[in-house]
Amino acid sequence: MTTQPTAADLAADIKRVFAAQQEHQWEVKASSAETRKAKLTKLKDVIGARTDDIIAAVREDTRKPEGEIRVTEVLNILGNIQRNIESLDDWMKPTEVGSSSNPDDKAEIVYEARGVCLILGPWNFPLGLTFGPLAAAVAAGNVCMVKLTDLCPATAKIAKAIVEEVFDENEAAVFEGDVSVAEALLDLPFNHIFFTGSTKVGKIVMTAAAKNLASVTLELGGKSPVIVDEGADVAAIGAALAGAKQFNGGQACICPDYVFVKESQKDALVEAFASNVETNLYEQGEIKHEAIAQVVNETNFKRVKGLFDDAVAKGATVAVGGTFEEDTLTVHPTMLTDVTPQMTILQEEIFAPLLPVMTYDDIDQAIGYIEARDKPLALYVFSPNDETVEKVLQRTSSGGVTVNGVFSHYLENNLPFGGVNASGTGSYHGYFGFKAFSHERAVYRHTAEA
């Protein structure tokens, strides 16, 4: 007979591993590029070998389509790790800046590990958005404690098994459990905390970090707007938005959250969205459940249904969709028109396949609306006019921008990915992930006298 560990047992184990990592961090900090690359290579190999287990676990937790899981939870991680391996020698080289006071002296920036790091992952991409930061942390020479969300227990179990196969616990360790485990971790004096999740929880994480003056990377969310300029290809935009809202059931931090379009283009946008949803997801009038992820749990399903009901009660028109299947936690992709700022759906991040549409007479109205609200994680502008695009860029702020498309600024690993203010702080991906987990140490070397 096996017994579950008590809260006291878990807390003691967390403190034990933390103490071991604190002691071991200096050896890992001093490790060579070759040593770090060997660890990353082993991580990559184990993930590749456990692909079927990963897909089964994530599918059990989320009912995502297998193709989406393979891309976001396996291939994306493997590609991320490989980029770290291929680039690490260059990233670790000190950056010489030269001396402004004595040309015979040497001034340089040395990238050193932050130390003992905590990585807290989200539920929408539970492995991809946890192992991506883990790979960056390992590349930068850190030791890590990792906590996946308790909403994805099967994925957390496979993540723990993978990490235990690759690392000694004094270098990396995964902890399973509910929010009390996360709270116990946040009580510890980490050097750096990397959190992906909601703005609400991000504030809790930042408060905990402040107690120990830990540095933080917060990848949050917000209401990412779409501006459709007059003259843009509405048919193509409708297809792009339908695909974006289908992807992971709209449960992505950079998913388009609301749309501004000219009144004269609204009907065409609705038609394009509807026809692409029909083509992508329906067969003989029935939705293919295996083609779209469920809403993660009953609590979030009821939250999303509440946003929809509030909007309809306040005058929104259901232009597309509007079907909610509580027994399967399925929300059919839905487009709402005639929405107003007073509706809750325009005040809270949706995180589901609902898309509110507002119209404007002049693009300054759309820009002014965005200016007056929290800075979003992503902004999308569709326009054939470069001057209009530049105006939107100059007059708004967001973590990132994709022009005439969706998600591309996230997918481009030569760009930093992160938020600003309410949508996050810090950035990562590629070299920027290495920097997120590194301290840029200033080193000045005087010329030694003979």
Order of alpha helices (4+ residues) and beta strands (2+ residues): alpha-alpha-alpha-alpha-alpha-beta-beta-beta-alpha-beta-alpha-beta-alpha-beta-alpha-beta-beta-alpha-beta-alpha-beta-beta-alpha-beta-beta-beta-beta-beta-alpha-beta-alpha-beta-alpha-beta-beta-beta-alpha-beta
